[in-house]
Amino acid sequence: MSLTLRQKHACALLVPTSMGIRLTPPNGQPFHCSDTFKLQVTSAESNVASVASYLGLPVKVLTAFVKGSPISQLIKDNLASRHMSYEGPEVEQGGPWGYRHQFNLADSGLGARGPRVHNDRAGEVGRIISAKHFDLERIFGQEGVQVVHLSGLFAALSPETSQCCLDIARLAKKHNTRISFDLNHRASFWKGREAELHKIFTEIASISDILVGNEEDYQLCLGLSGPPAGGRDLSAQIESFKGMIAAAKKSFPDVAVFATTLREVVSANCHRWGAIMSADDRWHVIEPREISVLDRIGGGDGFVGGLLYGVLKGWPVERSIEFGWACGALVTTLDTDYAHPADEEQVWSIWKGNARVRR
């Protein structure tokens, strides 16, 4: 695999992100009729980075905080508990109606009732993040970064974060840092900015080394044709997925790795989970396999996190995608929307289908 990394850097994985809080009712209950909630720190990008940080690689988060906010302190303590370093500006709240961290209101669904997610992001401090808030020349040029991971959620959050991701990607390329880009399309973020964001996402994709997304992401972010979103019997559609990735390879010839997850929803608690990767002019396909699901949110981030961990470790392509699949499956068994594996062995046991007790 052409992405094998051998140099040692101060940071294995760098992620820019807007951190927030997720509230989830216990026991799969709907949000609107619950009065008890689990609170956790969240963001798609830090979710991805958790695999590497829990397994001992140095990870850094670039973000922004509301000065003096107890939520900010909660976020900092959580990132530290996940073995992540962080840096970013402390922004004055500006009074009760000023800046705050975003809230994600999400239930996990149960059986025939699917999950529902509501984003409450008014006044979000992360929307003002720009490249000027960080000493990027120090981070990339002096300290060194092996892989920077960008997400379409953060890139589409605001004009400021869009430009921030562009600036980071351009500087990463200058310093020969590998770039991972998870397209992560969200229609509500794109509304009214479609042409602007298509141009930005296309440029980031064109200089990325690893490009990840589901069937909808490739089509809506990059204008490629592909299979319908949320289809049934994904095994029968694999050739259609390959055609979509082949079209992406023609449009973005400098990308070394293309990947997409496959998810067929049988019920809220039973999915068929697979993946496809194209690297080194070879296809690597994990046929959808049935997994039990406690909470699906974060499974895709777990897949990317596991894949990047394999890249950082210099593993063969097929081993990296297997680890990614298993990390995604791991996340769906947890209350948190990020993976915190005990060790590599735990992840490989999931891949092998070994759920026997370990004593």
N, C-alpha and C positions, 0 to 999 in steps of 0.2 A: 504494500500500500504506500503510495507516494506521500502520505501524510505522517509517516513515522517521525516522531520528534525525539531527538537525542540530547539537545542542549538543556542545561539546567538554568532555570530562571527563578526570580523571586516569586513569581506568580505563575501557576500552571494554568489557571482559568480565571478570566476577568469577565464580569457581567455588569453592564449598566442597567439600572432598573428603578422603578418607583415602588417603594415598599408600602404595604398596607396591612389591613386586618381583615380576617375572614370570620364570620359568625355562622355556625352550623348547629341546627337542633340535633340532639342525640337520637339514637335508635331509628334513624332513617325517617324521622317525622317531617311533615311539611313545615316550611318556615312560618307561614301566615297564621298557623294555629298552635304555635309553640310558645312557651314562656321560659324555657331554659335553653341556653346556647353554649357551645364550646367556642372559645375565642382562640385564634391562632394567627401568627404572623405569616404573611404570604406575599408572593409575587412569582410570576411565571419564570423569570430569569433566575432568581435565587433558588427556585425549585430545581431547575436544571443543575445548578452548581452544587447542590447538596450531595449528590452521589460522590463527586470527587472529594468534597470537604470531609465527609464522614469516613471516607476510605483513605484519608491521610495526605491528600495533595493540597498545596497552598492555593487558596481561593480568595479573590478580592471582589467586593461589591462596591460599585460606584452609585451613589444615590444622594438624596437630600433629606434633611430632617427639619421638623418644626421645633425651633428652639424652646426648651422648657416644657415640651409636651410629654405627658406620661406615656402616650402611645409611642413617641420617638424613643423613649428609654426602653420600653418593652421591645421594640424592634432591635435596638442595639444589643440588648441582652440576649435576644433570641439568636441573632447572627453570631454573636460570640459563642453561644452554646453549640452552634453548628460548626464551630472551628473556622469561621470566616472572618477575615479582616474587612474593614469598610472605611470609606472616606467620602466626604461630601460636605456641602455647606450647611450651616445651621441658619435657617431662615426664620426671621421674626414672624410670629403668628399674625400680628396686626389686629389684635382684638378678637372677640368671640366669633366674628363673621369673616375672619381672615383665612389663612392657610390651615390645612389639616392633611392627614394621611387618608387615603381612600379606604372605603369599607366595601367588602364583598359579602353579600348576603346570599347564602347558598345552602340548600338542603341536598341530601345525597340520593333522594328517591328510594323507593322500595318496591320490589316486584314489578307489577305492571305500571306503576307510577314513576315516571321519569324525573330526574333531578330538575330543579329550577334555580337559576342564578340571576341575581339582580345586582348590578354595579351602581354604587353610590359614590361618585367621584367628584362632586362639586367642591371647588376650592382645593383640589389635590396639589400638594406641594411639588410632587414629582413632575407636574406638567411644565414647570419652569426650568427644569434641568437643561443645561447646555454644556458644551465642551469647555467653556471658559471656567467652569466651576472646579476643574481638575487640572493637575499638572501632568498632562498626558505625555509630554516629552520625557519627563522623569520616569513615569510609569512604563512606557514602552521603550524609550531609548536607553535609560540607565539601569532600571531594575530588571526589565525584560518580562515579557508575557508570552507563554506558549500558544494559547488559544484565547481569543476574545469571542464571546457568544452574544449575539444580538437577537432580539425577538421582535416580531412585527407588532406585538402588543405595545411595547415601549416605543417603537419607532413611529407608530401611528397615534400616540397619545396626544400630541400637540405639535404645532410647527417647530417649537423649540426642541422637543425630543427627536423629531424627525431629523433636524439638522445636526443634532448631537450624535446620532447614530451614523450619519454620513461622515461627519468629521472623524469619529473614532475609527470607522472602517478605512477611511483614506490613510490615516496615520498608521494604523495597524499594517496596512499593505506596505507603506514606506519602510517599516521596521521589520518586515518579513514575519510578522505574527500571523498565524493561521486564523481565519475568520469563519465562524459558524453562524448561520442565519436560519432561524426558524420562522417561517413566514407568518404563521399565527394570525390569519385574517379575522377581524371582527367588524361586522357590517356597521355597527353603531359608531365605531371609531372612524370609519371611512366616509360616512355620510357627508356630502358636500365637498370632499377633498379627493375624490376618486382619481382625477387626472394627476394632481400633484403627488399623491402617494404612489400611484403606479410608476411614475418617473423615479421617485426616490427608491422604491423597493427594487426596481429594475437595476439601478446603479449599484446598490448594495449587493444584490445577487450576482452581478457581473464580476465583482472582485472577491466574492466569497470562495472559500475552499470546500465548505460543507453546506449543502442546502437541504433543508428539511421542511416538510409540510404534508398535510393530507390532501386528498383529491380536490377539495374546495379551495384550499390555500393556493395551490399552483394555478388554478384557473382564475380566481378572483383577484389575486395579487399581481400575477404576471401575464394574464391574458392567454393562457395556454388551454387547449382543449383536453378533456379527460372524462372519466366516468362520472355518473351522477353521484352526488354526495349522499351518504347514509344508505347506500344500497344494501340489498340482501345477497346472500350467496357470493361473498367476496372471492372465494376460490375460483369461481367461474369468470371473474372479472380481472384476474391478474394480468392477462395480456393487455387489457385496456389501460391498466395502471402503468405497465411497462411502456406503452405507447406514449402516455403523458410524460413520463420521465425522459424518454428518448427525444421528445420535442423540446423539453427543457435543456437537454444536453446540446442540442443544436443551437439554441438561443444563448446558452451560457457555456461556451466551450472550455473556459478556464476553471470551472468548478470540478473538483476532483471526486467528490462524493455527493450523490443524490440519494435521499431516503424519504420514504413515506410509511406511515403506520397504516394498518388495516384494522378496522374495528366494526364488527357486526354486533348490534345490540339485540340479544335474545330477550332479556329483561333488564331491569336496573341492576340486578345482582348477578347476571350471567352474560358475559360477552365472549365473542370469538375474536381473538387478538392475534395479529400477525404483523409482518413488516416486509418491505422490499427495499433493497439497496442496489445502486449501480456504482461500481468503483473499479478502476483499472480495466474498463471495457468488459466487465463480468457482472452478471446478475447474481444477487444473493437474496433468496426468497424464503421467508418463514411463513409457511401456510398457516392460516388462522387456526388457533387452538383455543378450546374453551377454558376460560378462567372465571373464578368466583370474584365478585366485586362487592366490597363494602362501600366504597365511595370512588367513583370514576375520576373525579377531578384531580388533575395532576399526572395522570397516567402517561400522557404524551410527553410532558416535561421529564418524567422519569426515563422514558425511552431515550430522549436526546441526551440526558445526563449520563446514562449508561454507555451510550455510543461514544460520547466525548471522552469518557474515562478510558475506554478501550484505545482510542486514538492517542491520548496522553501517555498511556502505558506502552504504546508501540505494538499493540496486538495485531494479528492478522485481521483482515476485513470481516471474515465470517464470525470470528470470535467477538468482535466489537458489536455487531448487530445482535448476536445472541444475548450478550450481556445487556444491551439496551432493551431488548424485548423483556428480559427477566426483571429489569429495574422498573419498567412500566407496569408489569404485573404485580411487583412488590408494592408499589404505591397504592394500587387499588385495594389492598388489604389493610390499609392504615387509616387512622382518623386524620392525620395530617395530609396535605396535598403535595408533600415532598417525601422522597425516600430518605431513610436513615438506616442503611444496611449495617448489620453488626460487623460483617466482614465479607470478603469476596465469596467465600464458601456458601454463605446464606443465599446469595444471588444465584450462584451456579446450581444450587439445589432446586431452586424454583425453575430454572431452565430445564433441568433433568426430570422435572415432575416428581421430585422426591419430597413429600410433605411428612415423612415419618419423624417422630420425635427424635431429637438429638440430646443425649444425656452425657 
